[in-house]
């Protein structure tokens, strides 16, 4: 983002995770609490990025292996006579999706637990930041009224 920007910047989807990366704006007068909030958001983003990049890589690899093994079992090649990539029907692919999800159930459950932890922490910090800002605004308003 340009130096004069005062907001977060969201990039195009990452080719491995499919998540859109965020560059979080850090104001020059950022308080310690605001910094903790920004860092918690960055940590959550990095954690999501790592999980989905690994997950998608494993998914693609296992899917290719599944398709190859099914085609081989049918006596077919990966590419047909015209050079097109051979595919399986929806029922056969449903078997793969079901097996993949079953095999990765514990990983998804752990990811969800971690995701909730990150989000509760972020929400708690956001509440603290909002409270501090509201109190600061009230003090300024009271000071202006007294003058």
DSSP file (Angstrom, degrees, kcal/mol; ACC not computed):
  #  RESIDUE AA STRUCTURE BP1 BP2  ACC     N-H-->O    O-->H-N    N-H-->O    O-->H-N    TCO  KAPPA ALPHA  PHI   PSI    X-CA   Y-CA   Z-CA
    1    1 A X              0   0    0      0, 0.0     8,-0.0     0, 0.0     7,-0.0   0.000 360.0 360.0 360.0 152.5    0.0    0.0    0.0
    2    2 A X    >   -     0   0    0      1,-0.1     3,-1.7     2,-0.1     0, 0.0  -0.277 360.0-112.9 -65.5 156.1    1.1    3.6   -0.5
    3    3 A X  T 3  S+     0   0    0      1,-0.3    -1,-0.1     3,-0.0     0, 0.0   0.792 114.7  56.9 -60.9 -30.6    2.7    5.4    2.4
    4    4 A X  T 3  S+     0   0    0      2,-0.0    -1,-0.3     0, 0.0     2,-0.1   0.464  80.7 118.7 -83.0  -0.4   -0.2    7.8    2.7
    5    5 A X    <   -     0   0    0     -3,-1.7     4,-0.1     1,-0.1     3,-0.0  -0.394  41.3-173.3 -69.7 141.8   -2.8    5.0    3.2
    6    6 A X        +     0   0    0     -2,-0.1     2,-0.3     2,-0.1    -1,-0.1  -0.065  60.1  63.0-124.0  30.7   -4.7    4.9    6.5
    7    7 A X  S    S-     0   0    0     19,-0.1    19,-0.1    16,-0.0     2,-0.1  -0.949  88.5 -83.6-147.7 167.1   -6.6    1.6    6.1
    8    8 A X        -     0   0    0     -2,-0.3     2,-0.4    17,-0.1    16,-0.2  -0.388  40.0-140.3 -68.8 151.1   -6.0   -2.1    5.7
    9    9 A X  E     -A   23   0A   0     14,-2.6    14,-3.2    -2,-0.1     2,-0.5  -0.963   8.2-155.4-117.9 134.0   -5.3   -3.4    2.2
   10   10 A X  E     -A   22   0A   0     -2,-0.4    12,-0.2    12,-0.2     2,-0.1  -0.931  13.7-156.7-111.9 127.2   -6.7   -6.7    0.9
   11   11 A X  E     -     0   0A   0     10,-3.2     3,-0.1    -2,-0.5     2,-0.0  -0.280  29.9 -76.2 -94.9-179.9   -4.9   -8.5   -1.8
   12   12 A X  E     -     0   0A   0      1,-0.2     9,-0.7     8,-0.1    -1,-0.2  -0.327  68.6 -73.5 -71.0 160.0   -5.9  -11.0   -4.5
   13   13 A X  E     -A   20   0A   0      7,-0.2     7,-0.3     5,-0.1    -1,-0.2  -0.255  51.1-112.6 -57.6 137.7   -6.5  -14.6   -3.4
   14   14 A X     >  -     0   0    0      5,-2.7     4,-1.8     1,-0.1    -1,-0.1  -0.474  19.7-131.2 -68.2 140.1   -3.3  -16.6   -2.6
   15   15 A X  T  4 S+     0   0    0      1,-0.2    -1,-0.1     2,-0.2    -2,-0.1   0.712 102.6  38.4 -71.7 -18.3   -2.7  -19.3   -5.2
   16   16 A X  T  4 S+     0   0    0      3,-0.1    -1,-0.2     1,-0.0    40,-0.1   0.858 129.9  23.9 -97.1 -43.6   -2.2  -22.0   -2.5
   17   17 A X  T  4 S-     0   0    0      2,-0.2    -2,-0.2    39,-0.1     3,-0.1   0.679  87.0-136.8 -96.5 -19.7   -4.7  -21.1    0.3
   18   18 A X     <  +     0   0    0     -4,-1.8     2,-0.3     1,-0.3    -3,-0.1   0.548  62.9 129.9  67.5   9.6   -7.3  -19.2   -1.8
   19   19 A X        -     0   0    0     30,-0.1    -5,-2.7    -6,-0.1     2,-0.7  -0.693  64.0-121.4 -91.8 147.3   -7.4  -16.7    1.1
   20   20 A X  E     -A   13   0A   0     -2,-0.3    -7,-0.2    -7,-0.3    -8,-0.1  -0.790  30.1-132.3 -87.9 116.4   -7.1  -13.0    0.4
   21   21 A X  E     -     0   0A   0     -9,-0.7   -10,-3.2    -2,-0.7     2,-0.4  -0.357  16.7-148.0 -69.7 149.3   -4.1  -11.6    2.3
   22   22 A X  E     -A   10   0A   0    -12,-0.2     2,-0.7    20,-0.1   -12,-0.2  -0.966   8.2-154.2-120.4 133.0   -4.5   -8.5    4.4
   23   23 A X  E     -A    9   0A   0    -14,-3.2   -14,-2.6    -2,-0.4     2,-0.3  -0.936  27.0-141.1-102.2 113.1   -1.9   -5.9    5.0
   24   24 A X        -     0   0    0     -2,-0.7     2,-0.3   -16,-0.2   -16,-0.1  -0.577  10.1-123.2 -83.7 133.6   -3.0   -4.3    8.3
   25   25 A X        -     0   0    0     -2,-0.3     2,-0.6   -19,-0.1   -17,-0.1  -0.552  20.8-162.1 -72.8 132.6   -2.6   -0.5    8.7
   26   26 A X        -     0   0    0     -2,-0.3   -19,-0.1   -19,-0.1     9,-0.0  -0.930  14.0-142.9-117.4 104.8   -0.5    0.4   11.8
   27   27 A X    >   -     0   0    0     -2,-0.6     3,-1.7     1,-0.1   -21,-0.0  -0.310  18.7-120.7 -65.7 150.4   -1.1    4.1   12.7
   28   28 A X  T 3  S+     0   0    0      1,-0.3    -1,-0.1     0, 0.0    -2,-0.0   0.808 114.2  47.8 -62.4 -28.5    2.0    6.0   13.9
   29   29 A X  T 3  S+     0   0    0      2,-0.0    -1,-0.3     0, 0.0     2,-0.1   0.037  81.1 152.4-100.2  26.7    0.2    6.7   17.2
   30   30 A X    <   -     0   0    0     -3,-1.7     2,-0.0     1,-0.1    -4,-0.0  -0.345  39.0-134.6 -60.7 128.6   -0.9    3.1   17.8
   31   31 A X     >  -     0   0    0      1,-0.1     4,-2.4    -2,-0.1     5,-0.2  -0.295  24.2-105.1 -78.2 169.3   -1.3    2.3   21.4
   32   32 A X  H  > S+     0   0    0      1,-0.2     4,-2.2     2,-0.2     5,-0.1   0.885 123.3  49.9 -62.1 -39.1    0.1   -0.9   23.0
   33   33 A X  H  > S+     0   0    0      2,-0.2     4,-2.0     1,-0.2    -1,-0.2   0.910 110.7  48.4 -66.9 -42.9   -3.5   -2.3   23.1
   34   34 A X  H  > S+     0   0    0      2,-0.2     4,-2.6     1,-0.2    -2,-0.2   0.879 110.5  52.5 -64.3 -37.5   -4.1   -1.5   19.5
   35   35 A X  H  X S+     0   0    0     -4,-2.4     4,-2.9     2,-0.2     5,-0.2   0.914 107.4  51.9 -63.6 -42.5   -0.8   -3.1   18.5
   36   36 A X  H  X S+     0   0    0     -4,-2.2     4,-2.2     2,-0.2    -2,-0.2   0.899 110.4  49.1 -60.3 -40.6   -1.8   -6.3   20.4
   37   37 A X  H  X S+     0   0    0     -4,-2.0     4,-2.2     2,-0.2    -2,-0.2   0.943 112.2  47.0 -63.6 -48.4   -5.1   -6.3   18.4
   38   38 A X  H  X S+     0   0    0     -4,-2.6     4,-2.3     1,-0.2    -2,-0.2   0.917 113.5  48.7 -60.3 -43.6   -3.4   -5.8   15.1
   39   39 A X  H  X S+     0   0    0     -4,-2.9     4,-2.6     2,-0.2    -1,-0.2   0.864 109.3  52.6 -66.6 -35.7   -0.8   -8.5   15.9
   40   40 A X  H  X S+     0   0    0     -4,-2.2     4,-2.3    -5,-0.2    -1,-0.2   0.899 110.6  48.1 -65.0 -39.6   -3.6  -10.9   17.0
   41   41 A X  H  X S+     0   0    0     -4,-2.2     4,-2.3     2,-0.2    -2,-0.2   0.899 112.5  48.6 -66.6 -39.9   -5.3  -10.3   13.7
   42   42 A X  H  X S+     0   0    0     -4,-2.3     4,-2.6     2,-0.2    -2,-0.2   0.902 111.1  50.5 -65.6 -40.8   -2.0  -10.9   11.8
   43   43 A X  H  X S+     0   0    0     -4,-2.6     4,-2.4     2,-0.2    -2,-0.2   0.911 110.7  48.9 -63.6 -43.0   -1.4  -14.1   13.8
   44   44 A X  H  X S+     0   0    0     -4,-2.3     4,-2.6     2,-0.2     5,-0.2   0.915 111.8  49.6 -62.5 -43.1   -4.9  -15.4   13.0
   45   45 A X  H  X S+     0   0    0     -4,-2.3     4,-2.6     1,-0.2    -2,-0.2   0.927 111.6  47.9 -62.8 -44.6   -4.4  -14.6    9.3
   46   46 A X  H  X S+     0   0    0     -4,-2.6     4,-2.5     2,-0.2    -1,-0.2   0.894 111.8  50.4 -63.7 -40.2   -1.0  -16.3    9.2
   47   47 A X  H  X S+     0   0    0     -4,-2.4     4,-2.5     2,-0.2    -2,-0.2   0.931 112.3  46.3 -63.9 -45.9   -2.5  -19.4   10.9
   48   48 A X  H  X S+     0   0    0     -4,-2.6     4,-2.6     1,-0.2     5,-0.3   0.906 111.5  52.9 -61.5 -41.8   -5.4  -19.6    8.5
   49   49 A X  H  X S+     0   0    0     -4,-2.6     4,-2.1    -5,-0.2     5,-0.2   0.936 111.0  45.8 -59.6 -48.5   -3.0  -19.1    5.6
   50   50 A X  H  X S+     0   0    0     -4,-2.5     4,-2.3     2,-0.2     5,-0.2   0.936 114.3  48.1 -61.7 -47.4   -0.8  -22.0    6.8
   51   51 A X  H  X S+     0   0    0     -4,-2.5     4,-3.0     1,-0.2    -2,-0.2   0.953 115.3  42.4 -60.4 -51.5   -3.7  -24.4    7.4
   52   52 A X  H  X S+     0   0    0     -4,-2.6     4,-2.6     1,-0.2     5,-0.2   0.822 112.1  53.6 -71.3 -30.0   -5.5  -23.8    4.1
   53   53 A X  H  X S+     0   0    0     -4,-2.1     4,-2.0    -5,-0.3    -1,-0.2   0.943 114.8  41.7 -65.6 -46.2   -2.3  -23.9    2.0
   54   54 A X  H  X S+     0   0    0     -4,-2.3     4,-2.5    -5,-0.2     5,-0.2   0.933 116.6  49.2 -63.6 -45.9   -1.4  -27.3    3.5
   55   55 A X  H  X S+     0   0    0     -4,-3.0     4,-2.6    -5,-0.2    -2,-0.2   0.930 112.7  45.9 -61.2 -47.6   -5.0  -28.5    3.3
   56   56 A X  H  X S+     0   0    0     -4,-2.6     4,-2.7     2,-0.2    -1,-0.2   0.874 111.8  52.1 -66.1 -37.3   -5.5  -27.5   -0.3
   57   57 A X  H  X S+     0   0    0     -4,-2.0     4,-2.3    -5,-0.2    -1,-0.2   0.943 112.8  44.7 -62.8 -47.4   -2.1  -29.0   -1.3
   58   58 A X  H  X S+     0   0    0     -4,-2.5     4,-2.8     2,-0.2     5,-0.3   0.901 112.8  52.7 -63.0 -41.1   -3.0  -32.3    0.3
   59   59 A X  H  X S+     0   0    0     -4,-2.6     4,-2.5    -5,-0.2    -2,-0.2   0.949 111.1  45.1 -59.8 -50.6   -6.5  -32.2   -1.3
   60   60 A X  H  X S+     0   0    0     -4,-2.7     4,-2.4     2,-0.2    -1,-0.2   0.919 115.4  47.5 -61.7 -43.7   -5.2  -31.6   -4.8
   61   61 A X  H  X S+     0   0    0     -4,-2.3     4,-2.4    -5,-0.2    -2,-0.2   0.944 114.6  44.8 -64.4 -48.1   -2.5  -34.3   -4.4
   62   62 A X  H  X S+     0   0    0     -4,-2.8     4,-2.4     1,-0.2    -1,-0.2   0.858 112.0  53.5 -65.8 -34.2   -4.9  -36.9   -3.0
   63   63 A X  H  X S+     0   0    0     -4,-2.5     4,-2.7    -5,-0.3     5,-0.2   0.933 109.6  47.3 -64.9 -45.8   -7.5  -36.1   -5.6
   64   64 A X  H  X S+     0   0    0     -4,-2.4     4,-2.7     1,-0.2    -2,-0.2   0.919 113.2  48.8 -61.2 -43.3   -5.0  -36.6   -8.4
   65   65 A X  H  X S+     0   0    0     -4,-2.4     4,-2.5     2,-0.2    -1,-0.2   0.900 111.7  49.8 -63.3 -40.6   -3.9  -39.9   -6.9
   66   66 A X  H  X S+     0   0    0     -4,-2.4     4,-2.5     2,-0.2     5,-0.2   0.943 112.6  46.2 -62.2 -49.3   -7.5  -41.1   -6.5
   67   67 A X  H  X S+     0   0    0     -4,-2.7     4,-2.7     1,-0.2     5,-0.2   0.930 113.4  49.7 -60.9 -45.8   -8.4  -40.2  -10.1
   68   68 A X  H  X S+     0   0    0     -4,-2.7     4,-2.5    -5,-0.2    -1,-0.2   0.925 112.1  47.1 -60.0 -45.6   -5.2  -41.9  -11.4
   69   69 A X  H  X S+     0   0    0     -4,-2.5     4,-2.3     2,-0.2    -1,-0.2   0.896 113.8  47.7 -66.8 -39.3   -5.9  -45.1   -9.4
   70   70 A X  H  X S+     0   0    0     -4,-2.5     4,-1.4     2,-0.2    -1,-0.2   0.907 113.6  47.4 -67.1 -41.7   -9.5  -45.3  -10.5
   71   71 A X  H  <>S+     0   0    0     -4,-2.7     5,-3.2    -5,-0.2     4,-0.4   0.922 112.4  49.8 -65.1 -41.9   -8.6  -44.7  -14.1
   72   72 A X  H ><5S+     0   0    0     -4,-2.5     3,-1.3    -5,-0.2    -2,-0.2   0.905 107.3  54.2 -62.3 -42.2   -5.9  -47.3  -13.9
   73   73 A X  H 3<5S+     0   0    0     -4,-2.3    -1,-0.2     1,-0.3    -2,-0.2   0.811 109.7  48.5 -62.1 -29.3   -8.3  -49.8  -12.3
   74   74 A X  T 3<5S-     0   0    0     -4,-1.4    -1,-0.3    -3,-0.3    -2,-0.2   0.489 119.4-112.8 -86.6  -4.1  -10.6  -49.2  -15.3
   75   75 A X  T < 5S+     0   0    0     -3,-1.3     2,-0.3    -4,-0.4    -3,-0.2   0.737  73.7 133.8  78.6  22.5   -7.7  -49.7  -17.7
   76   76 A X      < -     0   0    0     -5,-3.2    -1,-0.3    -6,-0.2     2,-0.2  -0.700  52.4-124.2-105.6 158.0   -7.9  -46.1  -18.8
   77   77 A X        -     0   0    0     -2,-0.3     9,-0.1     2,-0.2    -1,-0.0  -0.520  26.8-111.7 -91.9 165.2   -5.1  -43.5  -19.3
   78   78 A X  S    S+     0   0    0     -2,-0.2     8,-3.7     7,-0.1     2,-0.4   0.821 107.6  42.1 -66.3 -30.7   -4.9  -40.1  -17.6
   79   79 A X  B    S-B   85   0B   0      6,-0.3     6,-0.2     1,-0.0    -2,-0.2  -0.937  84.1-135.7-118.1 141.7   -5.5  -38.5  -21.0
   80   80 A X    >   -     0   0    0      4,-2.8     3,-1.8    -2,-0.4    -2,-0.0  -0.135  42.4 -80.3 -83.3-173.8   -7.9  -39.7  -23.6
   81   81 A X  T 3  S+     0   0    0      1,-0.3    -1,-0.1     2,-0.1    -2,-0.0   0.812 130.4  51.5 -58.8 -32.9   -7.3  -40.1  -27.4
   82   82 A X  T 3  S-     0   0    0      2,-0.1    -1,-0.3     1,-0.0     3,-0.1   0.476 120.0-106.6 -86.0  -1.1   -7.8  -36.4  -28.0
   83   83 A X  S <  S+     0   0    0     -3,-1.8    -2,-0.1     1,-0.3     2,-0.1   0.418  74.3 139.8  91.9  -2.0   -5.4  -35.4  -25.3
   84   84 A X        -     0   0    0      1,-0.1    -4,-2.8    -5,-0.1    -1,-0.3  -0.453  63.1-101.9 -73.6 147.5   -8.1  -34.2  -22.9
   85   85 A X  B     -B   79   0B   0     -6,-0.2    -6,-0.3    -2,-0.1     2,-0.1  -0.550  39.4-122.8 -69.1 128.5   -7.6  -35.1  -19.2
   86   86 A X        -     0   0    0     -8,-3.7     2,-0.3    -2,-0.3   -15,-0.1  -0.440  31.6-163.5 -72.7 147.4   -9.8  -38.0  -18.3
   87   87 A X        -     0   0    0     -2,-0.1     2,-0.3   -16,-0.0    -1,-0.0  -0.822  14.3-125.5-127.8 167.3  -12.3  -37.5  -15.5
   88   88 A X        -     0   0    0     -2,-0.3   -21,-0.0     1,-0.1     2,-0.0  -0.722  35.1-100.1-106.4 162.0  -14.5  -39.6  -13.2
   89   89 A X     >  -     0   0    0     -2,-0.3     4,-2.2     1,-0.1     5,-0.2  -0.266  38.0 -99.5 -78.6 171.6  -18.2  -39.2  -12.8
   90   90 A X  H  > S+     0   0    0      1,-0.2     4,-2.2     2,-0.2     5,-0.1   0.847 120.6  54.2 -61.5 -37.8  -19.8  -37.4   -9.9
   91   91 A X  H  > S+     0   0    0      2,-0.2     4,-1.4     1,-0.2    -1,-0.2   0.914 109.7  47.2 -64.6 -42.3  -20.6  -40.6   -7.9
   92   92 A X  H  > S+     0   0    0      1,-0.2     4,-1.3     2,-0.2    -2,-0.2   0.906 113.3  48.1 -66.1 -40.5  -17.0  -41.7   -8.1
   93   93 A X  H  X S+     0   0    0     -4,-2.2     4,-2.7     1,-0.2    -1,-0.2   0.846 104.0  61.3 -69.3 -31.5  -15.7  -38.2   -7.0
   94   94 A X  H  X S+     0   0    0     -4,-2.2     4,-2.5     1,-0.2    -1,-0.2   0.874 100.5  55.3 -60.9 -35.7  -18.3  -38.2   -4.2
   95   95 A X  H  X S+     0   0    0     -4,-1.4     4,-2.4     2,-0.2    -1,-0.2   0.925 109.0  47.1 -60.4 -44.2  -16.5  -41.3   -2.8
   96   96 A X  H  X S+     0   0    0     -4,-1.3     4,-3.1     2,-0.2     5,-0.2   0.951 112.2  48.5 -62.5 -49.1  -13.2  -39.3   -2.8
   97   97 A X  H  X S+     0   0    0     -4,-2.7     4,-2.5     1,-0.2     5,-0.2   0.909 112.5  48.8 -59.7 -43.6  -14.7  -36.2   -1.1
   98   98 A X  H  X S+     0   0    0     -4,-2.5     4,-2.4     2,-0.2    -1,-0.2   0.936 114.4  45.2 -61.6 -47.6  -16.4  -38.3    1.6
   99   99 A X  H  X S+     0   0    0     -4,-2.4     4,-2.7    -5,-0.2    -2,-0.2   0.904 112.6  51.2 -63.8 -41.8  -13.2  -40.3    2.3
  100  100 A X  H  X S+     0   0    0     -4,-3.1     4,-1.7     1,-0.2    -2,-0.2   0.934 112.1  45.8 -63.1 -45.7  -11.1  -37.1    2.3
  101  101 A X  H  < S+     0   0    0     -4,-2.5     4,-0.2    -5,-0.2    -1,-0.2   0.903 113.5  49.6 -64.6 -40.9  -13.4  -35.3    4.7
  102  102 A X  H >< S+     0   0    0     -4,-2.4     3,-1.1    -5,-0.2     4,-0.3   0.924 111.1  49.2 -63.1 -44.0  -13.5  -38.4    7.0
  103  103 A X  H 3< S+     0   0    0     -4,-2.7     3,-0.3     1,-0.2    -1,-0.2   0.820 117.4  41.4 -63.8 -31.4   -9.8  -38.7    7.0
  104  104 A X  T 3X S+     0   0    0     -4,-1.7     4,-2.2    -5,-0.2    -1,-0.2   0.205  79.7 110.3-104.1  14.5   -9.3  -35.1    7.9
  105  105 A X  H <> S+     0   0    0     -3,-1.1     4,-2.5     1,-0.2     5,-0.2   0.917  79.3  48.4 -57.2 -47.7  -12.1  -34.7   10.4
  106  106 A X  H  > S+     0   0    0     -4,-0.3     4,-2.5    -3,-0.3    -1,-0.2   0.881 110.3  52.1 -63.5 -38.5   -9.7  -34.3   13.4
  107  107 A X  H  > S+     0   0    0      2,-0.2     4,-2.4     1,-0.2    -1,-0.2   0.907 111.5  47.3 -62.4 -41.5   -7.7  -31.7   11.5
  108  108 A X  H  X S+     0   0    0     -4,-2.2     4,-2.6     2,-0.2    -2,-0.2   0.895 110.9  50.9 -68.5 -39.5  -10.8  -29.7   10.8
  109  109 A X  H  X S+     0   0    0     -4,-2.5     4,-2.3     2,-0.2    -2,-0.2   0.926 112.4  46.4 -63.1 -43.4  -12.0  -30.0   14.3
  110  110 A X  H  X S+     0   0    0     -4,-2.5     4,-2.6     2,-0.2    -2,-0.2   0.906 111.5  52.0 -64.8 -41.0   -8.7  -28.7   15.6
  111  111 A X  H  X S+     0   0    0     -4,-2.4     4,-3.0     1,-0.2    -2,-0.2   0.930 109.5  49.7 -59.4 -45.6   -8.7  -25.9   13.0
  112  112 A X  H  X S+     0   0    0     -4,-2.6     4,-2.5     2,-0.2    -2,-0.2   0.906 110.5  49.7 -62.1 -41.9  -12.2  -24.8   14.2
  113  113 A X  H  X S+     0   0    0     -4,-2.3     4,-2.3     2,-0.2    -1,-0.2   0.943 114.1  45.2 -60.9 -46.5  -11.1  -24.8   17.8
  114  114 A X  H  X S+     0   0    0     -4,-2.6     4,-2.7     2,-0.2    -2,-0.2   0.901 111.1  53.7 -63.0 -40.9   -8.1  -22.7   16.9
  115  115 A X  H  X S+     0   0    0     -4,-3.0     4,-2.5     1,-0.2    -1,-0.2   0.920 109.5  47.6 -60.5 -45.2  -10.2  -20.4   14.7
  116  116 A X  H  X S+     0   0    0     -4,-2.5     4,-2.8     2,-0.2     5,-0.2   0.908 110.9  51.9 -63.2 -41.6  -12.7  -19.8   17.6
  117  117 A X  H  X S+     0   0    0     -4,-2.3     4,-2.4     2,-0.2    -2,-0.2   0.942 111.4  47.0 -59.5 -47.9   -9.8  -19.1   20.0
  118  118 A X  H  X S+     0   0    0     -4,-2.7     4,-2.6     1,-0.2    -2,-0.2   0.939 114.9  46.4 -58.2 -47.2   -8.3  -16.5   17.6
  119  119 A X  H  X S+     0   0    0     -4,-2.5     4,-2.6     2,-0.2    -2,-0.2   0.859 110.7  50.6 -70.3 -35.5  -11.6  -14.9   17.1
  120  120 A X  H  X S+     0   0    0     -4,-2.8     4,-2.6     2,-0.2    -1,-0.2   0.925 112.6  48.2 -64.4 -42.6  -12.6  -14.7   20.7
  121  121 A X  H  X S+     0   0    0     -4,-2.4     4,-2.5    -5,-0.2    -2,-0.2   0.934 113.6  46.7 -61.9 -45.7   -9.2  -13.1   21.5
  122  122 A X  H  X S+     0   0    0     -4,-2.6     4,-2.6     1,-0.2    -2,-0.2   0.918 113.1  49.1 -62.6 -44.0   -9.6  -10.6   18.6
  123  123 A X  H  X S+     0   0    0     -4,-2.6     4,-2.2     2,-0.2    -1,-0.2   0.906 111.2  49.7 -63.1 -42.1  -13.2   -9.8   19.7
  124  124 A X  H  X S+     0   0    0     -4,-2.6     4,-2.1     2,-0.2    -2,-0.2   0.931 113.0  46.5 -62.3 -45.9  -12.1   -9.3   23.3
  125  125 A X  H  X S+     0   0    0     -4,-2.5     4,-2.7     1,-0.2    -2,-0.2   0.879 110.3  53.6 -64.9 -37.3   -9.2   -7.0   22.2
  126  126 A X  H  X S+     0   0    0     -4,-2.6     4,-2.7     1,-0.2    -1,-0.2   0.899 108.0  50.9 -63.1 -39.7  -11.6   -5.1   19.9
  127  127 A X  H  X S+     0   0    0     -4,-2.2     4,-2.3     2,-0.2    -2,-0.2   0.913 110.9  48.1 -62.8 -42.8  -13.9   -4.5   22.8
  128  128 A X  H  X S+     0   0    0     -4,-2.1     4,-2.6     2,-0.2    -2,-0.2   0.926 112.4  48.3 -63.4 -45.0  -11.1   -3.2   25.0
  129  129 A X  H  X S+     0   0    0     -4,-2.7     4,-2.5     1,-0.2    -2,-0.2   0.922 112.0  49.5 -62.4 -44.0   -9.9   -0.9   22.2
  130  130 A X  H  X S+     0   0    0     -4,-2.7     4,-2.4     1,-0.2    -1,-0.2   0.899 111.3  49.7 -62.5 -40.6  -13.5    0.4   21.6
  131  131 A X  H  X S+     0   0    0     -4,-2.3     4,-2.6     2,-0.2     5,-0.2   0.932 111.2  48.1 -63.9 -46.3  -13.9    1.0   25.4
  132  132 A X  H  X S+     0   0    0     -4,-2.6     4,-2.3     1,-0.2    -2,-0.2   0.912 113.4  48.3 -60.8 -43.3  -10.6    2.9   25.6
  133  133 A X  H  X S+     0   0    0     -4,-2.5     4,-2.3     2,-0.2    -1,-0.2   0.898 111.5  49.9 -65.4 -39.8  -11.5    5.0   22.6
  134  134 A X  H  X S+     0   0    0     -4,-2.4     4,-2.6     2,-0.2    -2,-0.2   0.915 111.8  47.8 -65.0 -42.8  -15.0    5.8   24.0
  135  135 A X  H  X S+     0   0    0     -4,-2.6     4,-2.4     2,-0.2    -2,-0.2   0.902 111.5  50.5 -64.4 -40.6  -13.6    6.8   27.3
  136  136 A X  H  X S+     0   0    0     -4,-2.3     4,-2.2    -5,-0.2    -2,-0.2   0.906 111.2  48.9 -62.5 -41.8  -11.0    9.0   25.6
  137  137 A X  H  X S+     0   0    0     -4,-2.3     4,-2.5     1,-0.2    -2,-0.2   0.914 111.1  49.7 -65.0 -43.1  -13.8   10.6   23.5
  138  138 A X  H  X S+     0   0    0     -4,-2.6     4,-2.8     2,-0.2     5,-0.2   0.898 110.1  50.6 -63.6 -40.3  -15.9   11.2   26.6
  139  139 A X  H  X S+     0   0    0     -4,-2.4     4,-2.4     2,-0.2    -1,-0.2   0.918 112.1  47.3 -62.8 -43.1  -12.9   12.8   28.4
  140  140 A X  H  X S+     0   0    0     -4,-2.2     4,-2.3     2,-0.2    -2,-0.2   0.906 113.1  48.7 -64.2 -41.0  -12.3   15.1   25.5
  141  141 A X  H  X S+     0   0    0     -4,-2.5     4,-2.2     2,-0.2    -2,-0.2   0.918 112.1  48.0 -65.0 -43.9  -16.0   16.0   25.2
  142  142 A X  H  X S+     0   0    0     -4,-2.8     4,-2.0     1,-0.2    -1,-0.2   0.904 111.4  51.0 -63.2 -40.5  -16.2   16.8   29.0
  143  143 A X  H  X S+     0   0    0     -4,-2.4     4,-1.0     1,-0.2    -2,-0.2   0.900 110.7  48.5 -63.3 -41.4  -13.0   18.9   28.8
  144  144 A X  H  < S+     0   0    0     -4,-2.3    -1,-0.2     1,-0.2    -2,-0.2   0.862 110.1  51.7 -67.4 -36.5  -14.5   20.9   25.8
  145  145 A X  H  < S+     0   0    0     -4,-2.2    -1,-0.2     1,-0.2    -2,-0.2   0.885 107.8  52.3 -67.4 -38.8  -17.8   21.4   27.7
  146  146 A X  H  <        0   0    0     -4,-2.0    -1,-0.2     1,-0.3    -2,-0.2   0.746 360.0 360.0 -69.8 -23.4  -15.9   22.8   30.7
  147  147 A X     <        0   0    0     -4,-1.0    -1,-0.3    -3,-0.2    -2,-0.2   0.482 360.0 360.0 -83.5 360.0  -14.0   25.3   28.7
